[in-house]
């Protein structure tokens, strides 16, 4: 009897098919009545023997590290093309064997059984072996951990700018709060600027170093343009040339944080300090006549914070800074020049345009090109190396800073232009054109007429170039009291002690002078003791020679001024 044929080994279940992460399975199925396609539960085991355990398949986007891949079923309505072609299930249950696979940007279709579908997927996508469950849960990425840091005394500081709003001269203005904070003690120095340009950036450092009386060894920054010309890969930076000179002058290193929000965590001390100071010292919106007054309040806030104890510490900031100060580097012998040098041409109205504002210069410079040194709070103008103008830096765009003294030579030729001139309005608003000027001008116009009286005022204003303003104002009061506005006697000198007799036929008296209150008009001034010294330099002399008549009238004028005080 022939031996029985060996029994066939039982068929092993097909291994679960691992689908790529970017695979989307579209089932093009519908029933003849136009109803929705069957739920995903009805599709269990349709592909490679996979079981979905009754839950809905989920689409996973952007998976990179895949230990197990989950196929996603995208339920779609049947398209019009399939309806026209009559694609459907042969058994009449409305489910088609047509399955469309989308892997990345590639689409594949199969119209047969699960084996054909598996071959289509394997031919078009990378198939990964899967061990265990066919649908593992993806773990959420862990939260970023922050590691507490310790800072040695004098080792490091952090710098940042913060934005704030303030009312300056009656106008709401956006300003910038500079903050330098020592990482060890928490001592911070603040200053408000109208800009965060390089001149303000450097000036903030200089002010902080002088207040700390030392320089830290390293300072952390974000990628501010005043310091960084270009951001490279990693921590590499191309620094601006001027900032490199500044660092070399004060001898500290720079550490640059990562760009964006991640970098803010690398200098969290100063980030928090800016917000703390703004909430505690600049709320509500501060009001001041100028940045000078506002920075006085800021400095008072810094002094107040020295008595604060930082959370988690036992001593005040003042106590901890006293221990840290000895570890700071000493200041260099010279202060770094933080100004920016510019060149500008003087316009027909004797103004220089700088950063959308205008500043006046003497009228003799009209049409010439001058050198401008722009600082964070002050602007100076030079002509061939000689200082010709100094202005406070303006805050608002389109503003003008006009000094009346710069236009006096032009006003001597055009006295009628003084009354309605913009420089006069600026001088009145600032107090430079005082009540003494107003009274002298009014009295001179009554006595001499508008034109001559205005010229007399201009002559008195010219004296302020060589004499203190208080001296000229006292001279004006004496002139009003004596009714003298001519070249004969506009002002005299204050006499100290009795006159000393001299053996001279024309000038028998030598008078010692102290602080000059009154001086003669230059054209009618008596000669000075030192030979070759012009009358304009008389304020620098200790004695002058006058006639007996001049001396008598000087005593009368001084007595009238003393009684008017």
Residue pairs with C-beta under 8 A, 6 or more apart in sequence:
13 49
14 48
14 49
16 48
16 49
16 50
16 130
16 134
17 47
17 48
17 49
17 50
17 118
17 121
17 127
18 68
18 69
18 127
18 128
18 129
18 130
19 69
19 70
19 71
19 121
19 125
19 127
20 69
20 103
20 121
20 125
20 126
20 127
20 128
21 60
21 63
21 66
21 69
21 70
22 63
22 103
22 104
23 69
23 71
23 72
23 101
23 102
23 103
23 121
23 125
24 59
24 72
24 74
24 101
24 102
25 47
25 71
25 72
25 73
25 74
25 99
25 100
25 101
25 102
26 74
26 76
26 99
26 100
26 101
26 102
27 37
27 43
27 73
27 75
27 76
27 95
27 96
27 99
27 100
28 76
28 78
28 79
28 82
28 87
28 96
28 98
28 99
28 100
29 37
29 38
29 78
29 88
29 89
29 94
29 95
29 96
29 98
30 36
30 37
30 77
30 78
30 82
30 83
30 88
30 94
30 96
31 88
31 93
31 94
32 88
32 92
32 94
35 94
36 77
37 75
37 76
37 77
37 78
37 94
37 95
38 94
38 95
40 52
40 56
40 57
40 73
40 75
41 52
41 54
42 95
43 52
43 73
43 95
44 50
44 51
44 52
44 54
45 51
46 99
46 114
47 71
47 99
47 114
47 117
47 118
48 114
48 117
48 118
49 114
50 71
50 134
51 134
52 135
53 135
56 73
57 70
57 71
57 72
57 73
58 70
58 72
59 72
59 74
60 70
60 72
60 138
63 69
63 138
66 128
67 136
68 130
68 131
68 132
68 133
68 134
68 135
68 136
69 128
69 130
70 134
70 135
70 136
78 87
82 96
82 98
87 96
87 98
88 94
88 95
88 96
89 95
89 96
89 97
97 110
97 111
97 112
97 113
98 109
98 110
98 111
99 109
99 110
99 111
99 117
100 107
100 108
100 109
101 107
101 108
101 109
101 110
101 117
101 120
101 121
101 124
101 125
102 108
103 121
103 124
103 125
106 124
108 120
108 121
108 123
108 124
109 120
110 116
110 117
110 119
110 120
121 127
146 265
149 183
151 183
151 184
152 184
152 327
153 184
153 185
153 323
153 324
153 326
153 327
154 182
154 184
154 214
154 216
154 217
154 324
154 325
154 326
154 327
154 328
154 329
155 183
155 184
155 216
155 217
155 218
155 327
156 182
156 183
156 184
156 216
156 217
156 218
156 219
156 220
156 255
157 180
157 181
157 182
157 183
157 216
157 218
157 219
157 220
158 180
158 181
158 183
158 219
158 220
158 221
158 267
158 269
158 270
159 178
159 179
159 180
159 181
159 204
159 205
159 219
159 220
159 221
159 270
160 179
160 221
160 222
160 267
160 270
160 271
160 274
161 176
161 177
161 178
161 179
161 196
161 201
161 224
161 274
162 176
162 177
162 179
162 274
162 275
162 278
163 174
163 175
163 176
163 177
164 174
164 175
164 176
164 177
164 192
164 278
164 282
165 172
165 173
165 174
165 175
165 285
166 172
166 173
166 175
166 192
166 282
166 285
166 286
166 287
166 288
166 294
167 173
167 285
167 286
167 287
167 288
168 175
168 288
168 289
168 290
168 291
168 294
168 395
168 396
169 289
169 290
169 395
171 396
172 285
173 194
173 395
173 396
175 192
175 193
175 194
175 291
175 294
175 395
176 192
176 193
176 194
176 195
176 196
176 200
177 190
177 191
177 192
177 274
177 277
177 278
177 282
177 298
178 190
178 191
178 192
178 193
178 196
178 200
178 201
178 204
178 208
179 188
179 189
179 190
179 270
179 273
179 274
179 277
180 188
180 189
180 204
180 205
180 208
180 219
180 270
181 187
181 188
181 189
181 269
181 270
181 273
182 188
182 212
182 216
182 321
182 324
183 220
183 269
184 320
184 324
185 317
185 320
185 321
185 323
185 324
186 269
186 273
186 310
186 313
186 317
186 320
186 321
187 212
187 306
187 317
187 320
187 321
187 324
188 270
188 273
188 277
188 302
188 305
189 207
189 208
189 211
189 212
189 302
190 277
190 298
190 299
190 301
190 302
191 203
191 204
191 207
191 208
191 295
191 298
192 291
192 294
192 295
192 298
193 200
193 203
193 204
193 291
193 376
193 377
194 200
194 291
194 376
194 393
194 395
195 376
196 224
196 226
197 226
197 340
197 376
198 225
198 226
198 240
198 242
198 243
198 340
199 338
199 339
199 340
199 374
199 375
199 376
200 376
201 224
201 226
201 227
202 226
202 242
202 243
202 246
202 336
202 338
202 376
203 338
203 375
203 376
203 377
204 376
205 246
205 250
206 335
206 336
206 338
209 215
209 250
209 331
210 331
211 302
212 325
212 328
213 325
213 328
213 331
214 325
214 328
214 329
214 330
214 331
215 250
215 251
215 252
215 328
215 329
215 330
215 331
216 252
216 328
216 329
217 252
217 253
217 329
218 252
218 253
218 254
218 255
219 252
219 253
219 254
219 255
220 255
220 256
220 257
220 266
220 267
220 270
221 227
221 228
221 254
221 255
221 256
221 257
221 267
222 256
222 257
222 259
222 263
222 264
222 267
223 231
223 237
223 256
223 257
223 259
223 263
225 240
226 240
226 243
227 239
227 240
227 243
227 254
228 237
228 238
228 239
228 240
228 256
229 237
229 238
229 239
229 240
230 237
230 238
231 237
231 259
232 238
235 255
235 256
237 256
239 247
239 254
243 254
245 336
246 336
246 338
247 253
247 254
249 332
249 336
250 329
250 331
250 332
250 336
251 329
251 332
252 329
257 263
257 264
257 266
257 267
258 266
264 271
277 301
277 305
280 301
281 297
281 298
281 301
281 304
286 294
286 297
288 294
288 297
290 392
291 377
291 395
292 377
292 392
305 317
306 316
306 317
306 318
306 321
307 316
307 317
307 318
308 316
308 317
309 315
309 316
309 317
310 317
313 320
338 375
338 376
339 373
339 374
339 375
339 380
340 373
340 374
340 375
341 371
341 372
341 373
341 374
342 354
342 371
342 372
342 373
342 374
343 369
343 370
343 371
343 372
344 352
344 353
344 354
344 369
344 370
344 372
345 352
345 367
345 368
345 369
345 370
346 352
346 361
346 365
346 366
346 367
346 368
346 369
346 370
347 353
347 358
347 366
348 366
348 367
350 360
350 361
350 362
350 363
350 365
350 366
350 406
350 407
350 410
351 358
351 359
351 360
351 361
351 400
351 402
352 358
352 359
352 360
352 361
352 370
352 372
352 381
352 389
354 372
354 374
354 379
355 374
356 397
356 398
357 394
357 396
357 397
357 398
357 399
357 400
357 401
358 399
358 400
358 401
359 379
359 381
359 389
359 391
359 394
359 400
359 401
360 389
360 391
360 400
360 401
360 402
360 403
360 406
360 407
360 423
361 370
361 381
361 383
361 388
361 389
361 406
362 388
362 389
362 406
362 409
363 406
363 407
363 409
363 410
364 409
365 383
365 388
368 383
370 381
370 382
370 383
370 388
371 381
371 382
371 383
371 385
372 379
372 380
372 381
372 382
373 379
373 380
373 381
373 382
374 393
375 393
376 393
377 392
377 393
378 390
378 391
378 392
378 393
379 390
379 391
379 392
379 393
380 387
380 389
380 390
380 391
381 387
381 388
381 389
381 390
381 391
382 388
389 403
389 406
391 401
391 403
392 401
394 400
394 401
400 422
400 426
401 426
402 422
402 423
402 426
403 423
403 426
403 427
404 421
404 423
404 424
404 426
404 427
404 432
404 433
404 461
405 461
405 464
405 465
406 423
407 421
407 423
408 458
408 461
408 462
410 417
411 417
411 418
411 421
411 454
411 458
412 455
412 458
415 450
415 451
415 454
415 455
415 458
416 450
416 451
416 454
418 424
418 454
418 457
418 458
419 454
424 433
427 433
432 469
434 473
436 473
436 476
436 477
437 457
437 460
437 461
437 473
437 476
439 476
439 477
439 480
440 456
440 457
440 460
440 476
440 477
440 479
440 480
440 485
441 453
441 454
441 457
443 453
443 479
443 480
443 483
443 485
444 452
444 453
444 454
444 456
444 457
444 485
445 453
445 454
446 453
447 453
447 483
447 485
448 456
448 485
453 485
456 485
456 486
456 490
459 490
459 521
460 472
460 475
460 476
460 479
460 490
460 491
461 472
463 471
463 472
463 475
463 491
463 519
464 472
466 536
466 537
466 539
467 516
467 519
467 539
468 515
468 516
470 517
471 515
471 516
471 517
471 518
471 519
471 539
472 491
474 517
474 518
474 561
475 490
475 491
475 492
475 517
475 518
475 519
477 561
477 564
478 484
478 491
478 492
478 517
478 518
478 557
478 558
478 560
478 561
479 485
479 490
479 491
481 557
481 560
481 561
481 564
482 489
482 556
482 557
482 560
484 490
487 521
487 523
487 524
488 521
488 524
489 520
489 521
489 524
489 553
489 557
490 520
490 521
491 517
491 518
491 519
491 520
491 521
491 557
492 517
492 518
492 519
492 520
492 550
492 553
492 554
492 557
492 558
493 511
493 513
493 516
493 517
493 518
493 519
493 538
493 544
493 554
494 513
494 514
494 515
494 516
494 517
494 518
494 558
495 511
495 512
495 513
495 551
495 554
495 555
495 558
496 511
496 512
496 513
496 514
497 512
499 509
499 510
499 511
499 551
500 509
500 510
500 511
500 512
501 508
501 509
501 510
502 508
502 509
502 510
502 545
504 545
506 547
507 526
507 527
507 545
507 546
507 547
508 547
508 548
509 545
509 546
509 547
509 548
509 551
510 529
510 543
510 544
510 545
511 543
511 544
511 545
511 546
511 551
511 554
512 542
512 543
513 541
513 542
513 543
513 544
516 538
516 539
517 558
517 561
518 554
518 557
518 558
518 561
519 525
519 538
519 539
520 526
520 535
520 550
522 535
522 536
525 535
525 538
526 544
526 545
526 546
526 547
526 550
527 535
527 545
528 534
528 535
528 537
528 538
528 541
528 544
528 545
529 541
529 543
529 544
529 545
530 541
533 540
533 541
538 544
546 554
